[in-house]
């Protein structure tokens, strides 16, 4: 048996204990194998055809039941994957530095898939019909791995009992904003003892004051994106103290503002900075060149509703990115990293969020994260967990063999499809095809597809 196949079997055996029943081990193995093998689609029937070409119908039923109906725990499986990856990473690429909070969208047609609605889809860069899931990842400069994943259920879905029943949404799932979902995932990571001391997120989360406060209350420092509309007190300014007490009634305790004492927006502050406060900072080597831009870092106090408070908010960093030649600043970040932190370190940590984009790209392009065609809550999360499990195995392979080209078979040779196989829904008179997909990769002639058992996602670790 090929050494890598042996390692895959060991990986399957390790996770088998979290599946709850011995009958689920075979479908787990087949589903993960299907996700790792080349192919246009990573939905259930195409994967069944790849892993069991001589018994596609029965394999399809087993895999579909396993992902859509079987009551195994996503949390338990993801926990085992996480521990395995972190143990392998510690030996090769170090321990995680940050928690990355983000979300990703899945364009969808129709209205029946769980959580689908017209909302902002990052993959499309606009509002459209899609599902959105919030994720939590552990990362450093060398690697990242998702450890938490939860579907965002829009308000109209949360209140629609009929749609919830059809999609089998658990009764205890109530409406929660994306930052609220992220807070729950963060608390789970802290409880599991795997949360680094720094959190990183984009403006979709950083703009939420309750989210930032939650991080601080949990003992986490952060570098989070915000918008230029956020109001702050620049260094040297502050709200007025409470009004003097006249000796009667309740003693005033709230901070005050007046016409001369008002906070300003981040954009106004950035535009007023002196030229000497801007520095060129390089944060890492890109594919073709070193990545750098122009930044400024100043100390501020957030002003969000502080007139309802009796205490000043603590000072923190405001990091601003304004590329030379642009008409206005590009990005803003708030950070509770220590006051002595250098601007180079602030930029480095802020830019670590790029790792999650790589996760999403590989999980979608190579492991079929966005290929699930079912409609249920359980199926959606099970498919994502299995995609992450397959990704976790490949991460450990990269750690162990960073310089290997990995052009040999991953899981052994795959039998050819029977000549008379046709996917469900094909016209009755359709001609037989040698492969499952209508635009089968074998017809493209690309070098990555001429051997169906190659694994293009195993690249050299940078």
PATOR-176062 format. One line per 2 residues: for each residue x, y, z of N, C-alpha, C. Coordinates in steps of 0.02 Angstrom, whole numbers. Each point is the difference from the previous one (the first is absolute). Last residue first. Layout:
N
X/Y/Z/X/Y/Z/X/Y/Z  ... $
This chain:
462
241/1395/57/42/59/-6/25/22/68  -73/-249/-107/-14/50/51/48/58/-6 $
-84/-163/-204/56/13/45/-19/54/50  -198/-145/-96/52/43/-26/55/9/50 $
-232/-143/-61/60/-9/42/57/39/-29  -214/-15/-108/-2/45/57/60/-9/47 $
-44/-132/-203/30/65/-11/0/45/60  -4/-266/-51/-28/43/52/30/70/-5 $
-53/-242/-162/46/52/22/-34/43/53  -97/-186/-128/16/-8/71/52/51/23 $
-88/-30/-228/-55/19/44/16/-6/73  144/63/-221/1/-55/49/-52/18/52 $
8/148/-170/13/-60/-38/6/-61/44  -35/237/67/-57/-45/-4/15/-65/-37 $
153/189/33/-24/-18/67/-55/-52/-2  91/95/-200/47/-47/31/-24/-22/68 $
-174/69/-194/48/33/44/42/-52/36  -185/-37/-160/69/-8/-22/49/34/46 $
-254/-31/-6/31/66/-8/71/-6/-25  -158/-180/58/-4/23/-68/38/66/-11 $
-24/-112/214/41/-40/-43/-1/24/-73  -136/94/177/67/27/-4/44/-41/-46 $
-270/23/-31/50/-38/37/71/27/-11  -247/78/-22/60/29/-29/60/-32/35 $
-199/-86/64/-17/15/-70/59/32/-35  34/-175/204/-16/70/-12/-12/14/-74 $
62/-223/74/-62/22/29/-19/70/-21  142/-170/-161/8/31/66/-67/25/24 $
26/-110/-211/51/-35/39/8/29/70  -234/-10/-145/60/41/6/52/-37/43 $
-243/-42/-166/40/-16/59/64/41/-1  -226/94/-113/56/-46/-14/39/-13/64 $
-264/62/4/67/30/-4/52/-53/-12  -248/-14/28/34/-20/-61/71/28/-5 $
-144/48/187/0/-73/-7/39/-23/-60  64/227/133/-52/-23/-47/6/-75/-12 $
88/92/235/21/3/-70/-57/-24/-44  -6/1/243/-26/58/-35/22/6/-71 $
155/-133/167/-73/7/6/-21/64/-34  222/-109/-93/-24/32/61/-76/2/0 $
132/-196/-127/-25/68/-13/-22/30/66  147/-232/-111/-20/43/55/-24/68/-25 $
91/-202/-121/-70/18/-5/-24/46/56  228/-89/-22/-16/35/-62/-72/24/-3 $
139/-23/234/-29/-45/-49/-25/39/-61  205/97/141/-73/-5/4/-24/-51/-51 $
247/-24/106/-36/39/-50/-75/-9/10  181/-21/207/-29/-37/-56/-40/45/-47 $
213/79/147/-73/2/2/-28/-39/-59  248/-4/153/-35/7/-64/-76/-4/9 $
144/91/209/2/-59/-43/-40/11/-63  30/174/161/-37/-54/32/-2/-63/-43 $
137/191/-64/-15/13/70/-31/-60/34  181/8/-217/-70/-8/22/-10/14/74 $
202/130/-114/-20/-71/-1/-71/-6/28  131/204/-12/-33/-16/-63/-20/-73/-5 $
120/159/172/-64/-34/11/-38/-12/-65  219/113/72/-44/22/-54/-69/-31/5 $
169/61/210/-17/-54/-45/-48/24/-53  87/123/193/38/7/-62/-16/-54/-51 $
-101/15/224/-8/66/-32/36/6/-67  -89/-186/174/36/-6/-63/-4/66/-39 $
-97/-24/220/49/-54/2/44/-2/-63  -180/158/22/49/12/54/56/-51/-3 $
-180/-26/-149/44/56/-19/52/13/54  -165/-160/44/45/-24/-52/48/55/-22 $
-170/56/150/52/-40/34/49/-30/-51  -185/119/-85/45/45/36/56/-39/33 $
-175/-120/-104/48/27/-48/49/49/33  -175/-90/131/47/-53/-19/53/27/-48 $
-174/146/61/46/-12/55/50/-54/-15  -175/45/-152/51/52/-3/51/-10/56 $
-187/-139/0/43/-17/-57/57/50/-6  -161/47/162/38/-60/19/47/-21/-56 $
-148/177/-41/54/22/44/42/-60/22  -190/-47/-127/47/38/-41/60/23/41 $
-176/-102/115/38/-49/-38/49/34/-48  -147/137/124/46/-35/46/43/-50/-38 $
-171/109/-119/54/45/15/52/-32/46  -196/-122/-48/42/6/-60/60/46/13 $
-162/-20/172/39/-62/-8/47/5/-61  -152/177/37/56/1/47/42/-63/-4 $
-193/17/-139/44/56/-14/62/-1/45  -173/-157/39/40/-16/-58/49/55/-17 $
-155/35/177/51/-50/17/44/-16/-59  -180/148/-37/49/29/46/55/-49/16 $
-133/-30/-235/-11/-3/73/57/33/39  -32/-43/-247/-36/58/24/-3/5/76 $
179/-106/-210/-56/-14/44/-30/65/27  201/-28/-142/-63/12/-35/-62/-16/43 $
285/74/12/-54/-38/31/-67/19/-31  228/92/-45/-33/-44/-48/-59/-39/30 $
178/161/92/-60/32/-25/-39/-44/-49  204/-75/104/-39/29/54/-66/29/-24 $
191/-137/-113/-71/1/-11/-42/30/55  250/-28/-39/-34/-45/46/-76/7/-1 $
159/132/-138/30/-67/3/-41/-50/41  -65/234/-37/25/-24/-64/23/-72/1 $
-83/106/202/-51/2/-53/26/-31/-65  144/17/188/-58/-40/20/-53/-1/-54 $
190/137/-31/15/-71/-7/-59/-44/19  -25/235/23/15/-17/-70/13/-74/-8 $
-32/86/218/-61/-2/-38/12/-20/-73  190/29/139/-41/-56/22/-63/-7/-44 $
133/189/-32/30/-60/-30/-38/-63/20  -63/201/97/-18/2/-70/29/-61/-36 $
57/36/223/-68/-27/-5/-23/1/-73  210/96/58/1/-73/3/-69/-30/-9 $
46/237/18/2/-28/-68/-1/-76/1  14/142/198/-67/-21/-21/-1/-30/-71 $
191/104/112/-6/-73/7/-69/-25/-22  71/235/16/1/-33/-66/-1/-76/5 $
8/138/196/-61/18/-37/-4/-39/-65  197/-21/128/-56/-36/30/-65/15/-38 $
193/116/-69/9/-72/-10/-60/-39/27  12/234/38/-16/-16/-69/4/-75/-12 $
65/79/211/-71/12/-10/-22/-20/-70  229/-4/49/-35/-57/29/-76/8/-6 $
137/177/-75/13/-60/-42/-37/-61/28  -2/202/121/-45/3/-56/9/-60/-46 $
60/-30/260/24/39/-58/-52/0/-55  -43/-21/274/3/-39/-62/21/45/-58 $
-45/59/238/68/1/-26/8/-38/-66  -207/10/125/17/68/-22/70/3/-30 $
-144/-231/-11/33/42/50/22/67/-30  -210/-118/-111/68/-22/13/35/51/44 $
-229/9/-93/16/4/71/68/-33/15  -129/122/-230/38/-54/31/13/14/73 $
-138/70/-254/7/15/70/35/-59/33  -8/100/-268/-1/-55/48/4/29/70 $
-51/67/-284/9/22/68/-4/-62/46  45/70/-285/-25/-42/54/17/30/68 $
35/123/-210/-30/-62/-25/-32/-40/56  46/283/-36/22/-63/31/-39/-60/-25 $
15/197/-173/-19/-3/71/22/-66/29  55/62/-225/-31/63/20/-17/2/74 $
211/-139/-113/-73/-5/9/-28/65/26  235/-32/-27/-33/12/-63/-75/-6/3 $
146/-134/174/22/62/-32/-33/6/-68  -120/-135/200/51/-9/-53/17/67/-33 $
-95/-59/242/-15/49/-53/53/-6/-53  -99/-114/250/36/-14/-62/-23/49/-53 $
4/-10/287/-32/23/-62/45/-19/-59  -55/-51/283/46/-12/-56/-37/18/-65 $
-22/45/280/-34/7/-64/54/-8/-54  -9/-81/275/31/21/-63/-52/9/-55 $
-57/43/264/21/-56/-42/31/28/-63  -103/73/271/34/15/-63/15/-64/-37 $
-211/6/170/73/0/-1/28/19/-68  -235/99/94/25/-62/-30/76/2/-1 $
-140/135/186/32/4/-65/16/-69/-26  -204/44/175/72/-11/-5/23/7/-72 $
-229/12/76/34/40/51/76/-5/-6  -206/-21/-196/45/-35/46/29/49/50 $
-138/47/-195/-43/-39/44/41/-34/55  99/126/-175/-38/48/39/-51/-35/46 $
137/-114/-163/33/9/65/-35/52/43  -43/-109/-232/-48/9/55/34/9/68 $
172/-43/-176/-67/-26/-10/-42/5/63  239/63/-59/-49/47/29/-72/-26/-4 $
282/-86/13/-63/-6/-35/-53/42/37  264/56/-1/-51/-31/42/-64/-4/-41 $
280/6/-75/-67/31/4/-41/-34/54  267/23/-131/-39/-23/58/-66/39/3 $
152/-67/-227/-7/50/52/-44/-29/56  140/-57/-252/-28/-29/61/-2/53/54 $
24/-43/-292/11/43/58/-34/-34/59  97/-72/-270/-41/-6/60/16/56/49 $
33/-110/-273/14/56/45/-49/-2/58  96/-219/-145/-45/56/-10/21/54/50 $
71/-269/-114/11/58/43/-51/54/-15  103/-267/-66/-62/37/11/12/58/49 $
170/-133/-183/-14/12/70/-63/44/6  16/-156/-215/37/55/29/-16/5/75 $
-90/-173/-145/45/33/-48/43/54/31  -151/-135/132/19/-46/-53/52/30/-46 $
1/107/239/-54/-26/-40/25/-46/-54  97/78/252/15/-10/-70/-61/-29/-36 $
-23/162/221/22/-67/-19/16/-1/-74  -37/206/129/-23/-50/48/15/-72/-20 $
85/280/-23/-6/-64/-36/-21/-54/49  -20/286/-7/10/-61/38/-10/-60/-46 $
33/291/14/-6/-58/-45/17/-63/39  -104/233/107/60/-40/-11/-15/-56/-49 $
-96/255/119/-13/-56/-45/66/-36/-15  -19/203/129/-30/-55/38/-14/-62/-42 $
85/216/-80/52/-37/35/-28/-60/39  -144/159/-117/36/-47/-45/52/-42/36 $
-212/87/141/57/31/-34/35/-51/-44  -269/-7/63/66/-20/24/55/32/-42 $
-247/14/-32/35/55/33/70/-18/24  -157/-154/-105/14/52/-49/41/58/30 $
-77/-179/139/51/-23/-47/20/55/-48  -179/40/151/64/-4/35/56/-19/-49 $
-219/-3/-81/21/69/14/68/1/33  -97/-210/-33/21/30/-63/24/71/9 $
-92/-115/184/67/-25/-17/24/31/-65  -173/143/143/1/-64/-35/71/-20/-16 $
-63/148/220/4/7/-73/2/-69/-32  -99/124/249/45/-47/-34/0/14/-76 $
-44/196/184/-35/-51/-39/51/-48/-31  -22/236/144/27/-65/21/-42/-55/-35 $
-52/230/-27/74/2/-5/31/-68/18  -238/34/8/21/22/-67/75/-1/-8 $
-79/-163/185/-30/63/-20/28/19/-67  -27/-228/188/27/32/-60/-32/69/-7 $
44/-197/217/-39/48/-40/38/21/-63  -31/-213/207/44/44/-38/-41/43/-46 $
-108/-101/229/14/-13/-70/48/51/-30  -99/-8/228/57/-46/-9/21/-8/-73 $
-151/166/200/15/-18/-70/61/-44/-5  -170/8/213/64/28/-21/15/-21/-71 $
-249/30/107/51/-50/-14/63/33/-25  -155/154/153/-14/-51/-50/58/-49/-9 $
74/232/94/-67/-29/5/-9/-52/-54  200/127/21/-16/-15/70/-68/-30/10 $
121/57/-208/-28/60/32/-18/-11/73  193/-109/-175/-60/-17/38/-24/63/37 $
139/-14/-242/6/10/73/-66/-15/34  54/-130/-229/-19/68/22/8/7/75 $
154/-179/-131/-70/10/19/-13/72/24  205/-14/-163/-20/-40/59/-74/12/16 $
90/19/-255/-1/38/63/-19/-45/58  125/-106/-216/-64/31/18/6/39/65 $
219/-20/-151/-42/-46/39/-67/34/12  277/18/-121/-70/23/6/-41/-51/38 $
231/-34/-50/0/69/24/-69/30/5  35/-196/-172/41/9/59/2/74/20 $
-217/-71/-132/72/-4/-12/38/12/65  -248/-101/-30/33/57/31/75/-8/-14 $
-212/-101/-155/50/-11/52/21/67/29  -189/-145/-182/21/61/34/47/-15/58 $
-70/-119/-253/5/-10/73/27/64/32  -20/-36/-241/-53/37/34/2/-8/76 $
143/-113/-166/21/68/14/-51/42/36  11/-271/32/-11/48/-54/22/70/21 $
106/-248/81/-58/43/12/-8/46/-60  147/-244/89/-18/53/-47/-61/39/24 $
176/-126/167/-60/-11/-39/-12/59/-46  164/-131/191/13/47/-55/-58/-12/-49 $
42/-63/284/-25/-5/-69/31/50/-47  7/-154/257/17/61/-35/-23/-7/-72 $
-103/-133/221/33/-1/-65/16/71/-23  -126/-83/202/72/2/8/38/-2/-66 $
-244/14/45/26/-69/-1/76/-2/5  -116/207/-13/-26/-33/60/27/-72/5 $
47/124/-195/37/27/57/-21/-35/65  -117/-54/-197/69/-24/-4/40/23/61 $
-217/83/-22/-1/-72/17/71/-28/-1  -36/221/-74/-2/-5/73/1/-73/23 $
-14/42/-230/66/19/25/2/-6/76  -207/-39/-101/47/-52/-19/70/16/28 $
-169/160/23/-12/-56/46/49/-57/-14  -2/187/-146/31/16/65/-9/-58/49 $
13/-5/-271/-48/-15/53/34/10/68  115/16/-210/-43/59/8/-49/-8/58 $
150/-177/-72/33/52/40/-43/61/11  -70/-182/-143/-2/-18/71/28/57/43 $
-4/23/-233/-66/-27/12/-11/-20/73  213/74/-90/-44/52/25/-71/-25/12 $
194/-183/17/-10/56/-44/-53/48/28  175/-158/149/-63/-2/-37/-5/60/-45 $
157/-148/203/4/42/-60/-65/-8/-37  122/-47/265/-52/-13/-50/6/50/-57 $
162/-114/215/-14/55/-46/-53/-22/-50  101/-143/169/-18/60/38/-16/60/-45 $
-45/-272/-54/57/45/11/-24/64/32  -130/-238/23/-3/68/-27/66/37/14 $
-79/-229/67/41/4/-60/2/71/-29  -129/-118/190/69/16/17/45/8/-60 $
-248/-40/31/41/-56/-21/74/12/14  -156/172/44/-16/-56/44/43/-61/-16 $
18/186/-141/29/15/65/-12/-58/49  -101/-12/-210/72/-9/-7/35/14/67 $
-231/39/-12/13/-72/-6/75/-13/-4  -72/223/-5/-8/-28/67/13/-75/0 $
-2/109/-207/60/20/39/-4/-30/70  -186/-27/-141/56/-42/-22/63/15/40 $
-188/137/40/-11/-69/24/56/-46/-20  4/220/-82/13/-1/73/-10/-70/28 $
-57/36/-226/73/-2/10/17/-1/75  -224/29/-61/21/-68/-15/75/-8/13 $
-84/215/19/-23/-41/56/18/-73/-11  47/155/-175/44/9/58/-21/-42/60 $
-144/-8/-187/64/-33/-13/50/12/56  -254/5/70/40/36/-50/66/-38/-11 $
-228/-125/73/60/32/29/36/36/-56  -247/-150/62/35/50/-40/59/28/39 $
-62/-244/68/-38/62/-6/39/49/-44  -11/-277/73/35/49/-42/-45/61/-10 $
-65/-203/117/38/46/41/39/52/-40  -133/-178/-101/-43/48/34/39/51/41 $
101/-119/-227/-13/-16/71/-40/55/35  -20/-53/-263/39/44/43/-16/-16/72 $
-74/-100/-226/20/-35/62/48/43/42  -127/48/-210/74/-2/-1/28/-32/62 $
-235/24/-22/22/-34/-61/76/-7/-3  -95/124/179/-17/-71/5/25/-39/-61 $
23/235/1/45/-30/49/-12/-75/4  -147/128/-130/65/-9/-33/50/-33/47 $
-208/52/91/-8/-50/-52/66/-13/-35  -16/172/166/-2/-67/29/-5/-55/-53 $
100/253/7/-44/-39/-44/0/-73/22  139/181/93/-70/7/21/-49/-42/-40 $
238/6/-44/-7/-16/71/-72/1/23  58/68/-222/6/-72/10/-14/-18/73 $
11/225/-56/-62/-28/-28/0/-76/4  193/120/77/-59/10/43/-62/-33/-29 $
238/-108/-67/-30/66/-2/-65/4/40  217/-157/36/-70/-9/-17/-34/68/2 $
263/-111/-27/-39/58/20/-71/-9/-25  187/-199/58/-42/34/-49/-35/60/32 $
240/-112/77/-71/3/17/-37/41/-53  254/-112/100/-36/15/-62/-74/-2/15 $
280/-28/101/-70/11/15/-36/25/-61  231/-51/-3/-17/-41/58/-73/9/21 $
196/33/-222/-65/17/30/-16/-47/58  251/73/-83/-47/-56/-2/-66/22/31 $
265/89/-105/-62/14/35/-46/-60/-7  285/87/-31/-58/-43/-12/-61/28/34 $
219/111/-6/13/-58/-41/-61/-42/-16  15/202/145/24/19/-66/4/-60/-48 $
-173/-37/187/61/40/6/23/16/-71  -250/-90/128/48/15/-52/64/29/27 $
-275/-113/33/64/11/35/53/10/-54  -280/47/-17/61/-37/-19/57/17/47 $
-289/13/-47/53/19/46/60/-44/-17  -249/90/-130/51/-50/17/51/30/49 $
-269/24/-122/52/32/40/50/-54/20  -179/17/-220/22/-35/60/56/38/34 $
-217/25/-197/60/28/31/16/-38/63  -150/-18/-255/7/-18/71/64/31/25 $
-158/98/-212/57/-41/24/-12/-23/71  -79/180/-216/-29/-58/34/57/-46/22 $
64/256/-19/-30/-49/-45/-29/-57/42  162/247/6/-59/-33/27/-29/-48/-52 $
264/49/-11/-62/38/-4/-56/-38/34  225/-87/-46/13/71/11/-61/44/-5 $
42/-250/-17/-23/39/-58/15/74/7  59/-150/173/26/-33/-59/-18/39/-63 $
-85/66/214/69/19/-12/29/-30/-63  -256/65/60/39/-60/-12/72/21/-17 $
-245/105/122/67/12/-29/38/-66/-5  -262/-21/-19/44/32/48/69/8/-31 $
-253/-127/-30/36/52/-36/39/41/51  -48/-259/48/-35/63/-2/39/49/-43 $
0/-269/127/11/38/-62/-43/63/1  13/-183/171/34/64/10/9/42/-63 $
-47/-255/-39/-4/31/66/40/65/2  -118/-83/-225/60/-19/38/3/39/64 $
-174/45/-161/-11/-55/46/62/-22/40  -49/168/-189/-14/26/67/-2/-55/53 $
124/51/-267/-58/-23/38/-2/27/70  239/-22/-109/-62/12/-35/-58/-23/45 $
260/88/74/-51/-52/-7/-58/23/-43  276/57/102/-55/18/-44/-48/-59/-10 $
159/52/209/-9/-52/-49/-59/18/-45  193/125/190/-65/-9/-31/0/-54/-53 $
141/74/246/4/-13/-72/-69/-15/-27  147/121/230/-56/-38/-28/9/-8/-74 $
157/44/247/-21/23/-66/-63/-37/-20  218/28/196/-73/-4/-5/-21/28/-68 $
233/-107/128/-26/40/-55/-76/-11/-4  213/-21/192/-66/-24/-22/-23/45/-57 $
268/-42/68/-62/39/1/-61/-43/-13  230/-84/16/7/65/31/-66/35/11 $
87/-277/-21/-40/56/-25/13/65/39  199/-180/-21/-67/1/30/-39/60/-28 $
207/-136/-135/-14/40/59/-73/-2/22  118/-125/-182/-11/70/-19/-23/44/59 $
71/-241/17/27/23/-64/-6/75/-10  -80/-133/193/65/-30/-16/33/32/-60 $
-219/62/72/47/19/52/70/-26/-15  -188/-62/-136/26/67/-14/54/20/50 $
-120/-204/28/46/-4/-56/32/67/-14  -163/-6/167/57/-41/21/51/-5/-56 $
-202/109/-47/42/40/44/61/-39/24  -163/-113/-131/36/50/-40/47/41/44 $
-140/-156/108/48/-35/-44/41/50/-40  -176/81/134/55/-24/41/53/-34/-42 $
-197/73/-110/39/56/26/60/-24/39  -157/-158/-74/39/26/-56/46/56/24 $
-153/-82/155/52/-50/-13/45/23/-57  -186/134/50/47/1/55/58/-48/-10 $
-182/2/-152/44/57/-10/52/6/56  -163/-169/22/44/-14/-57/49/58/-11 $
-165/27/167/48/-52/18/49/-14/-56  -176/154/-40/47/27/49/53/-52/19 $
-182/-63/-140/48/43/-35/54/25/48  -148/-228/34/13/67/24/52/37/-41 $
-194/-197/-72/66/6/32/15/74/13  -206/-136/-96/4/47/56/68/-1/34 $
-108/-47/-264/33/-31/57/15/51/54  -98/60/-219/-44/-25/52/35/-26/63 $
103/98/-208/-62/37/9/-40/-21/62  216/-98/-72/8/73/4/-65/35/18 $
5/-240/-22/53/19/47/4/76/8  -147/-95/-162/-24/-10/68/51/24/51 $
67/5/-223/-53/49/12/-28/-7/70  159/-157/-74/30/65/11/-52/53/16 $
-77/-217/-56/39/-2/63/29/69/16  -113/-28/-207/-47/-3/57/37/2/66 $
129/-13/-197/-34/65/5/-47/2/60  101/-203/-57/48/45/31/-30/69/10 $
-127/-157/-117/2/-17/71/50/45/37  -16/30/-234/-64/13/32/2/-14/75 $
193/-47/-140/-12/71/11/-64/12/39  167/-193/-58/-62/-2/40/-21/71/19 $
195/-45/-131/-38/-60/-18/-65/-7/40  165/181/32/-29/3/-67/-41/-60/-20 $
95/126/218/-30/-67/-8/-34/-4/-69  122/195/66/28/-46/50/-28/-70/-7 $
-69/179/-148/74/-3/-1/26/-54/47  -234/47/-15/23/-30/-63/76/-6/-2 $
-103/110/182/-15/-72/3/26/-34/-63  14/232/7/51/-31/43/-13/-75/6 $
-157/129/-122/65/-3/-35/54/-33/43  -212/31/106/-1/-50/-54/66/-2/-40 $
-27/164/183/-1/-70/20/5/-49/-59  118/238/-27/-64/-17/31/-5/-76/4 $
178/146/-98/12/-38/62/-66/-8/38  97/54/-272/-49/8/53/16/-44/59 $
151/10/-186/-33/65/-4/-47/12/59  223/-155/19/-67/-3/-28/-33/68/2 $
218/-159/125/-17/50/-51/-71/-10/-26  57/-77/252/14/-21/-68/-18/55/-50 $
-43/17/238/70/11/-17/17/-20/-72  -221/-27/96/17/71/2/72/13/-21 $
-77/-223/19/-32/33/-56/15/74/-2  77/-126/184/37/-18/-60/-30/36/-61 $
-114/24/202/63/38/1/42/-16/-62  -198/-124/26/-16/70/-11/64/43/-2 $
16/-233/50/-18/13/-70/-13/73/-14  45/-68/224/58/-11/-42/-15/18/-73 $
-180/3/148/46/55/15/62/-5/-44  -157/-176/-12/-22/61/-35/45/60/14 $
54/-199/119/8/-8/-73/-24/61/-39  -34/-5/235/71/7/-17/11/-6/-75 $
-210/-29/126/12/65/-31/73/9/-22  -94/-192/120/-26/1/-69/15/66/-35 $
50/-38/234/49/-30/-45/-22/2/-73  -70/185/185/-23/-66/-21/50/-27/-52 $
32/216/113/-56/-27/38/-22/-70/-19  184/170/-64/-57/-7/-45/-60/-34/33 $
233/45/82/-46/56/10/-64/-6/-41  187/-157/-7/-28/-1/67/-49/56/14 $
127/-18/-205/-56/-47/3/-33/0/69  204/120/-70/-63/38/3/-60/-46/10 $
218/-95/-21/3/48/55/-67/36/9  33/-146/-185/-8/-37/63/-2/47/60 $
46/93/-212/-69/-23/4/-13/-36/66  221/59/-45/-40/60/12/-74/-18/7 $
148/-168/-64/11/17/70/-42/61/20  2/-61/-225/-39/-49/39/8/12/75 $
129/132/-145/-71/18/-6/-43/-48/40  228/-46/-16/-11/58/43/-73/23/-3 $
65/-172/-145/3/-24/69/-14/57/49  24/53/-225/-65/-34/11/-3/-26/72 $
201/91/-69/-49/52/10/-70/-29/10  181/-145/-50/7/29/67/-52/53/14 $
-50/-207/-165/36/62/-3/1/33/69  -21/-267/-26/-42/60/0/44/62/0 $
